[in-house]
Amino acid sequence: MDYQKEYQKWLTSGVLTDRERAELEAIKDDPKEIESRFYGPLEFGTAGLRGTMAVGLHHMNLYVIRHATQAFANVICAEGERARERGVAICMDCRNHGMEFARAAAEVCAANGIKVRIFESLRPTPELSFAVRHYGCQAGINVTASHNPKEYNGYKVYWEDGAQLPPHHAAAIAAQLEKIDIFTGITSMPYDEAMAKGMITVMGEETDEAFLKEVMAMTIDPAAIPAVADSFKLVYTPFHGCGHKLVPEALRRAGVKHLLCEPKQMVIDGDFPTVKSPNPENPEGFYLAVDLARENGVDFILGTDPDSDRVGIMVRDKEGAYQVITGNQTGVVLLDYMLGAMQRTGKLPGNAVALKTIVTTEMARTVAESYGVPCFDTFTGFKFIAEKKNALEGSGEGKVVFSYEESYGYMLGDFVRDKDAVTASLLLTEMAAYYAAKGMTVLDALQALFEKHGFYGEKTHNLVMPGLDGLADMAKLMKNLRENPPAEIGGVQVVQRKDYQDGSVVDCAGGGKSAMELSGSNVLRFELSDGTSIIVRPSGTEPKIKVYILTKGRDAAERDANVAKYSRWVETLTP
């Protein structure tokens, strides 16, 4: 793409506001900045779009939102009149311009004859997935950049099952985007006109109540929280986002009496003034919640990200310090609690199965199998988890009772097909209350699992590669690892290589090659002679390569030494 030509097209389009035109005029003498904004469109992947907010083809703005929605509308309309009538559900999180972008999407859908259900204000991502299923919509649109920094916004699309768009539909949208002019190819109508014509309806408390009814039905042991309610305390933070209403409400309905919500972070604000990154994976964001917990003698802290699809926890140890429980560890201890509670209460299906991603700890498989429950792997991303759930349950092969990935995402029940921090917060609290009644913390429960199943350890490294050269650097690193694979890592022999791109498995000793079930994703996996797995993949949402270390030791010291040893190798990786 000729970026200078595209830049001039935008400048002379006649549709930009004075402010937007001034923003572009200000960079006329900066060819590098012009190139970064106009060298190409944001790639429409299976997670939709995500980028920083600015004027330009490679950023999130009204024109990119309308362009994407017109392409999506064409795909929906191709399904026929019934699809238009079923319509789309639209949601947004707390991001700056969130409502503006959501309404713009609604205006395009309505003008294309597609009925719209839009939330009156910000709502959690899992409620959008629920709404698609609950109202029988053809599709869904969610304006969110999840846990990214404040400069970002995003555009996620969902299909009729409430899951993020499957790859073939994403490819169909991408193909439409190439055909549609970003300014002249869009059909839109004013929001108020669409409302008056009955093309747009607004969702509010009635949808909240329907969603909460399903959330509360996920309680396994209804007596667990009331049994300790007089003494059990917890701190919650929504990191300025969508969890601020429904998470506290679910916990109160479950019987929590001493719920302390961090007041500064309960304020809805797309600038996220109290945190550098509103991501529960980053423990530094919990500093205000930790202060509140320390002041009130609280053992348990919950934090959800801006769109409330991820949840992280911290737990006070015996020395009074607040310890991070990683996403891998949280999933393991919650899986063990849920299977045990289901078994105790007679709620565990005979054909129960668990799901995890290929980069999630193998400890989950060990824990599940200890209850006689098989655990299946999927590619990273809840669209793949949802796809596997639908396949297993559709064929009668199994009933999925728990799904998760290491990046703090958990899917529970049948009413959503995406990460769900609202329901996960409820069950994590039930779990914490159950152990509190036994005089234990979640840390104690985790330690008991290590002693029973082995000392598993995990670490994720992010090799950030920003800027125009970032994509090229990421591709170069993956190419180098494919063409020159390591024979050993950290002095330990690589015994097997898996390439999820073509589904090949190479036996490093004999050179034999076989095929595995999963293929079609740009992921490499190196299996070492000590049982460690090293997995390398480009992020689908950010400019970085993610490297996952999955290891195990005979005790905590050996586990930690393994993580440190393999981390040193990761630090040597360059394009």
C-alpha positions in Angstrom: 0.0 0.0 0.0 1.2 3.5 -0.9 1.0 5.1 2.5 1.5 8.7 1.2 -1.4 8.2 -1.2 -3.6 6.8 1.5 -2.6 9.7 3.8 -3.7 12.2 1.1 -6.9 10.2 0.6 -7.8 10.7 4.2 -6.8 14.4 4.2 -9.0 15.2 1.2 -11.9 12.9 2.0 -14.2 15.7 3.1 -15.7 13.5 6.0 -13.0 14.2 8.6 -13.8 16.7 11.3 -11.7 19.8 11.7 -10.0 18.2 14.7 -9.3 15.0 12.8 -7.9 16.9 9.8 -5.8 19.1 12.1 -4.3 15.9 13.7 -3.3 14.7 10.3 -2.0 18.1 9.1 0.2 18.1 12.2 2.2 15.1 10.9 2.6 16.3 7.2 6.4 16.7 7.7 6.9 13.4 9.6 7.1 10.6 6.9 7.8 8.0 9.6 4.6 8.8 11.5 2.6 9.0 8.2 3.9 5.5 7.3 3.0 4.1 10.8 -0.5 5.3 10.4 -1.2 4.4 6.8 1.2 1.6 5.7 -1.7 -0.8 5.9 -5.0 -1.5 7.8 -5.3 -3.1 11.1 -5.3 -6.8 10.5 -8.7 -8.4 11.1 -8.0 -11.6 12.9 -10.1 -14.1 14.7 -10.1 -11.8 17.7 -11.3 -8.9 15.5 -9.4 -5.6 15.7 -7.2 -4.0 18.4 -5.0 -0.9 18.2 -4.3 2.5 19.6 -6.8 5.2 19.2 -5.8 7.9 16.6 -6.8 9.1 13.1 -5.4 6.8 10.5 -5.9 3.5 8.7 -3.8 1.5 11.2 -5.6 2.8 14.3 -8.9 2.5 16.1 -11.3 5.3 15.1 -14.8 5.8 13.9 -13.9 5.2 10.3 -12.2 1.9 11.0 -15.2 0.9 13.2 -17.7 1.7 10.4 -15.5 -0.1 7.8 -15.3 -3.2 9.9 -19.0 -3.2 10.7 -20.0 -2.8 7.1 -17.8 -5.8 6.3 -19.4 -7.8 9.1 -22.9 -6.6 8.1 -22.2 -8.0 4.6 -21.3 -11.4 6.1 -24.4 -11.4 8.3 -26.7 -10.4 5.4 -25.3 -13.2 3.3 -26.9 -15.5 5.8 -30.4 -14.3 4.6 -33.3 -12.4 6.0 -33.6 -14.5 9.1 -30.1 -13.5 10.1 -31.0 -9.8 9.7 -34.1 -10.3 11.9 -32.2 -12.1 14.6 -29.8 -9.2 14.6 -26.7 -8.4 16.6 -26.1 -7.6 20.3 -23.6 -4.8 20.9 -21.6 -4.1 24.1 -18.8 -1.8 25.2 -16.4 -1.5 28.1 -15.1 1.6 29.9 -12.6 2.6 27.2 -12.6 6.2 25.9 -14.8 6.4 22.8 -16.4 3.1 23.7 -20.0 4.3 23.5 -19.3 6.4 20.4 -17.8 3.3 18.6 -20.6 1.0 19.8 -23.3 3.4 18.5 -21.4 3.8 15.2 -21.5 0.1 14.8 -25.2 0.0 15.6 -25.9 2.7 13.0 -24.2 0.7 10.3 -26.0 -2.5 11.2 -29.4 -0.8 11.3 -28.8 0.8 7.9 -28.1 -2.6 6.5 -31.4 -3.9 7.7 -29.9 -5.8 10.7 -31.7 -5.4 14.0 -29.6 -4.3 16.9 -29.7 -4.8 20.7 -27.3 -2.5 22.4 -26.5 -2.2 26.1 -27.4 1.1 27.7 -23.9 1.4 29.2 -20.8 -0.6 29.7 -21.2 -4.3 30.5 -18.9 -7.3 31.1 -17.8 -9.2 28.0 -19.4 -12.5 29.3 -22.8 -10.7 29.4 -22.4 -9.9 25.7 -21.8 -13.5 25.0 -24.8 -14.4 27.1 -27.0 -11.8 25.4 -26.2 -13.3 21.9 -27.3 -16.7 23.1 -30.2 -15.5 25.3 -31.9 -13.4 22.7 -31.0 -15.8 19.8 -29.0 -13.2 17.9 -27.1 -14.0 14.8 -24.0 -12.2 16.0 -22.4 -9.9 18.5 -20.1 -6.9 18.6 -18.0 -5.9 21.6 -16.1 -2.6 21.7 -13.2 -3.5 24.0 -9.4 -3.7 24.2 -9.7 -6.0 27.2 -6.6 -5.5 29.5 -4.6 -3.4 27.1 -3.3 0.1 28.2 -5.5 3.2 28.0 -4.3 4.2 24.5 -6.0 1.1 23.0 -9.5 0.1 21.9 -10.7 -2.9 20.1 -13.6 -4.5 18.2 -14.4 -8.1 18.9 -17.0 -10.0 16.9 -19.1 -13.0 17.9 -21.3 -15.5 16.1 -24.6 -17.0 17.1 -23.2 -19.5 19.6 -21.9 -16.6 21.7 -18.3 -17.4 20.9 -15.8 -15.2 19.2 -15.9 -15.5 15.4 -14.6 -18.7 13.9 -11.6 -18.4 11.5 -13.6 -18.9 8.3 -16.0 -16.1 9.2 -13.1 -13.8 10.2 -11.6 -14.6 6.8 -14.9 -13.6 5.1 -14.9 -10.3 6.9 -11.2 -9.7 6.0 -12.1 -10.4 2.3 -15.0 -7.9 2.5 -12.8 -5.2 4.0 -10.5 -5.4 0.9 -13.5 -4.7 -1.3 -15.2 -1.8 0.6 -13.9 1.7 0.5 -13.5 3.0 4.0 -15.3 6.3 3.2 -17.7 5.7 0.3 -18.5 2.1 0.8 -20.3 2.5 4.2 -24.1 2.5 4.7 -25.2 4.2 7.9 -28.2 5.9 9.5 -28.5 8.3 12.5 -28.9 6.5 15.8 -32.1 8.3 16.8 -33.7 7.5 13.4 -32.8 3.8 13.8 -34.3 3.9 17.3 -37.5 5.5 15.9 -37.8 2.8 13.2 -37.4 0.0 15.7 -34.1 -1.1 14.3 -32.3 -0.5 17.6 -33.5 -1.6 21.1 -31.7 -1.0 24.3 -30.7 -3.6 26.9 -30.5 -2.9 30.6 -31.4 -4.3 33.9 -33.7 -7.1 32.5 -30.6 -8.5 30.7 -28.5 -8.1 33.9 -31.0 -10.1 35.9 -31.3 -12.9 33.3 -27.5 -13.1 33.3 -27.1 -13.0 37.1 -29.7 -15.8 37.4 -27.4 -18.0 35.3 -24.3 -16.9 37.3 -25.9 -17.7 40.6 -27.0 -21.1 39.4 -23.3 -22.0 39.1 -22.9 -22.1 42.9 -21.9 -25.7 43.7 -22.1 -25.6 47.5 -24.6 -22.9 48.6 -23.7 -23.3 52.2 -20.0 -22.6 51.8 -20.1 -18.8 52.0 -22.9 -18.4 54.6 -21.0 -20.8 56.9 -18.2 -18.3 57.3 -20.0 -15.0 56.3 -19.7 -13.4 59.7 -15.9 -13.5 59.7 -14.9 -14.0 56.0 -13.7 -10.7 54.3 -12.6 -10.0 50.8 -11.4 -7.0 48.8 -12.5 -6.5 45.2 -11.3 -4.1 42.5 -12.7 -3.8 38.9 -9.7 -1.7 37.8 -12.1 1.1 36.7 -14.1 -1.2 34.5 -17.1 -3.3 33.8 -17.0 -5.5 36.9 -18.0 -2.7 39.2 -21.7 -3.6 39.3 -22.3 -7.3 38.6 -19.3 -8.8 40.5 -20.2 -7.2 43.9 -23.9 -8.0 43.3 -23.2 -11.7 42.6 -21.0 -11.9 45.7 -23.6 -10.3 47.9 -26.3 -12.5 46.6 -24.1 -15.5 47.4 -24.0 -14.4 51.1 -20.8 -12.3 51.4 -21.3 -9.8 54.2 -17.9 -8.2 54.4 -17.1 -7.1 50.8 -14.7 -4.2 50.5 -14.6 -2.6 47.1 -11.5 -0.5 46.4 -13.1 3.0 46.1 -10.7 4.7 43.8 -10.8 1.8 41.3 -14.6 1.5 41.4 -14.7 4.8 39.5 -15.4 4.2 35.8 -12.5 5.8 33.9 -11.0 4.9 30.5 -7.8 6.6 31.5 -7.2 4.1 34.3 -5.7 6.8 36.5 -4.5 4.5 39.3 -2.7 1.9 37.3 -0.2 1.8 34.4 -1.8 -1.3 33.1 -5.4 -2.4 34.0 -4.4 -6.1 33.8 -4.8 -8.5 36.8 -1.8 -10.4 35.4 0.3 -7.5 36.6 0.4 -7.6 40.4 1.5 -3.9 40.7 -2.1 -2.9 39.8 -3.3 -4.4 43.1 -1.4 -2.0 45.3 -4.5 -0.1 46.4 -6.5 -3.3 47.0 -3.5 -4.7 49.0 -3.5 -1.5 51.2 -7.2 -1.8 51.8 -6.9 -5.5 52.6 -4.0 -4.9 55.0 -6.0 -2.2 56.8 -8.9 -4.5 57.3 -7.3 -7.8 58.0 -8.5 -9.4 54.7 -7.0 -12.7 53.4 -8.5 -12.7 49.9 -8.4 -10.2 47.0 -10.2 -10.3 43.7 -9.4 -8.1 40.7 -11.1 -8.1 37.3 -9.9 -6.4 34.1 -11.7 -3.5 32.3 -14.1 -5.8 30.4 -14.4 -8.3 33.2 -13.4 -11.3 31.3 -10.2 -12.0 33.3 -9.9 -12.3 37.1 -6.8 -12.4 39.3 -6.5 -13.2 43.0 -4.0 -12.4 45.8 -3.9 -14.2 49.1 -2.3 -13.3 52.5 0.3 -15.7 53.6 1.2 -16.7 57.2 3.7 -13.8 57.4 1.1 -11.3 56.4 2.4 -10.6 52.9 0.0 -10.8 49.9 1.0 -13.3 47.4 0.1 -13.5 43.7 -1.6 -16.7 42.6 -0.9 -17.0 38.9 -3.5 -17.8 36.3 -2.1 -21.3 35.9 -2.2 -21.9 39.7 -5.7 -20.3 40.1 -7.1 -22.5 37.4 -5.6 -25.6 39.0 -6.8 -24.9 42.6 -10.3 -23.9 41.2 -10.5 -27.0 39.1 -9.6 -29.2 42.1 -12.2 -27.4 44.2 -15.0 -27.6 41.7 -14.4 -31.3 40.9 -14.3 -32.1 44.6 -17.4 -30.1 45.4 -19.3 -31.6 42.5 -18.3 -35.0 43.6 -19.3 -34.3 47.2 -22.7 -32.9 46.2 -23.5 -35.5 43.5 -23.3 -32.8 40.7 -20.3 -34.3 38.8 -21.5 -35.6 35.4 -20.4 -39.1 34.6 -18.9 -37.9 31.3 -17.3 -34.7 32.7 -14.3 -33.3 30.8 -12.0 -30.3 31.3 -10.4 -28.0 28.7 -7.2 -26.0 28.7 -5.0 -24.4 26.1 -1.7 -25.8 24.8 0.2 -23.2 26.8 -1.6 -23.8 30.1 0.1 -25.9 32.8 0.1 -29.7 32.6 -0.8 -29.8 36.2 -4.4 -29.1 35.2 -4.4 -32.4 33.3 -3.0 -34.2 36.4 -5.6 -32.8 38.7 -8.5 -33.5 36.4 -7.4 -37.1 35.8 -7.1 -37.6 39.6 -10.9 -37.3 39.6 -11.3 -39.6 36.5 -11.9 -36.5 34.3 -10.1 -36.3 31.0 -8.5 -33.0 30.0 -8.3 -31.8 26.4 -6.0 -29.2 24.8 -7.0 -26.4 22.4 -5.2 -23.6 20.8 -4.9 -20.3 22.7 -8.1 -18.3 22.6 -11.6 -19.0 23.9 -13.0 -19.3 20.4 -11.1 -22.5 20.2 -12.2 -23.6 23.7 -15.8 -22.8 22.8 -15.4 -24.7 19.5 -14.1 -27.8 21.4 -16.9 -27.5 24.0 -19.5 -27.4 21.2 -17.9 -30.4 19.4 -17.6 -32.6 22.5 -21.1 -31.8 23.8 -22.7 -31.9 20.4 -21.4 -35.4 19.8 -22.2 -36.7 23.2 -18.5 -37.4 24.0 -18.4 -35.3 27.1 -19.8 -32.6 29.3 -17.4 -29.7 29.8 -17.4 -28.6 33.4 -14.3 -26.3 33.4 -12.3 -24.5 30.8 -9.4 -22.1 31.2 -6.2 -20.6 29.9 -3.2 -19.4 31.8 -3.8 -15.7 31.2 -6.5 -15.5 33.9 -9.4 -16.6 31.8 -12.1 -19.1 33.0 -15.3 -20.3 31.3 -17.9 -22.0 33.4 -21.4 -23.3 32.7 -23.3 -23.3 29.4 -24.6 -19.7 29.2 -21.5 -18.0 27.8 -18.9 -19.0 25.3 -16.1 -16.7 26.4 -13.9 -15.9 29.4 -16.2 -15.0 32.3 -14.8 -13.2 35.3 -18.2 -12.6 36.9 -18.9 -16.3 37.4 -15.3 -17.1 38.1 -15.3 -14.5 40.9 -18.3 -16.1 42.4 -16.8 -19.6 42.4 -13.3 -18.4 43.5 -15.0 -16.8 46.5 -17.0 -19.9 47.3 -13.7 -21.8 47.1 -11.9 -19.4 49.4 -14.8 -19.5 51.9 -14.8 -23.4 51.8 -11.1 -23.4 52.7 -11.6 -20.6 55.3 -14.0 -22.9 57.1 -11.2 -25.5 57.3 -8.8 -22.9 58.7 -7.0 -22.8 55.4 -6.2 -20.2 52.7 -6.1 -20.7 49.0 -2.3 -20.7 49.3 -2.6 -23.7 51.7 -4.8 -25.5 49.3 -2.4 -24.9 46.4 0.5 -26.1 48.5 -1.4 -29.3 49.3 -1.9 -29.9 45.6 1.8 -29.4 44.9 2.6 -32.0 47.6 0.1 -34.4 46.1 0.7 -34.0 42.4 4.2 -32.6 42.1 5.8 -29.1 42.0 4.8 -27.7 38.7 6.1 -24.3 37.7 5.3 -21.9 34.8 6.6 -18.6 33.5 5.6 -16.6 30.5 8.1 -14.2 28.9 7.0 -11.4 26.6 9.5 -10.4 23.9 8.1 -7.0 22.9 8.7 -6.0 19.2 7.0 -2.7 18.6 6.9 -0.3 15.6 7.0 -0.9 11.9 9.8 -3.5 12.2 8.0 -5.4 14.9 6.0 -7.7 12.7 9.0 -8.5 10.5 11.1 -9.2 13.6 8.5 -11.5 15.0 8.3 -13.4 11.7 12.1 -13.6 11.5 12.4 -15.1 15.0 9.8 -17.8 14.3 11.5 -18.5 11.0 14.9 -18.9 12.7 13.5 -21.3 15.3 12.0 -23.4 12.5 15.0 -23.5 10.3 17.6 -23.7 13.1 15.8 -25.5 16.0 17.8 -25.8 19.2 19.3 -29.2 20.0 19.4 -28.4 23.7 18.0 -25.7 25.9 19.7 -24.7 29.1 22.0 -27.7 28.7 19.0 -30.1 28.5 18.4 -32.1 25.4 15.4 -31.4 23.2 13.8 -34.8 22.5 10.8 -33.7 20.5 9.7 -30.7 18.4 6.1 -29.9 17.6 5.1 -27.4 14.9 1.4 -26.5 15.3 1.6 -24.7 11.9 1.6 -27.9 9.9 0.8 -30.3 12.8 4.2 -32.1 12.6 6.0 -33.9 15.4 9.7 -34.6 15.0 11.5 -37.2 17.1 14.9 -35.4 17.6 16.8 -38.6 18.3 15.7 -40.7 15.4 14.5 -38.0 13.1 11.1 -39.7 12.7 8.1 -37.5 11.8 4.5 -37.9 12.7 1.3 -35.8 12.8 -0.8 -34.5 15.7 -4.5 -33.6 15.9 -4.0 -29.8 16.2 -2.6 -27.7 13.3 -3.0 -24.4 11.7 -1.5 -22.1 14.3 1.9 -20.4 14.3 3.2 -22.1 17.5 6.4 -24.1 18.2 6.8 -26.5 21.1 10.1 -28.0 22.3 9.8 -31.0 24.6 12.9 -31.6 26.8 14.3 -34.7 28.3 13.5 -33.6 31.9 9.8 -33.2 31.0 9.9 -29.5 30.5 8.0 -27.9 27.6 9.1 -24.6 26.0 6.4 -23.0 23.7 6.9 -20.0 21.4 4.1 -18.1 19.7 3.4 -14.6 18.4 0.7 -12.8 20.4 -2.6 -12.4 18.5 -3.4 -9.0 20.1 -0.1 -7.3 20.9 3.3 -6.7 19.1 5.3 -9.4 21.0 6.4 -13.0 21.0 5.2 -15.0 24.0 7.5 -17.8 25.3 6.0 -20.2 27.9 8.0 -22.3 30.2 6.1 -25.3 31.6 8.3 -27.4 34.0 8.2 -29.5 37.1 10.5 -30.3 40.0 10.8 -32.8 42.8 10.4 -29.9 45.2 9.9 -26.1 45.1 13.6 -25.4 44.9 14.2 -27.6 41.9 11.1 -26.2 40.2 12.2 -22.6 40.7 15.8 -23.5 39.5 14.3 -25.0 36.3 12.3 -21.9 35.7 15.3 -19.6 36.2 17.5 -21.8 34.0 15.1 -21.8 31.0 14.4 -18.2 31.5 18.0 -17.4 30.8 17.7 -19.2 27.5 14.6 -17.2 26.6 16.5 -14.0 27.3 19.0 -14.9 24.5 16.3 -15.0 21.8 16.6 -12.3 19.2 15.2 -11.9 15.6 
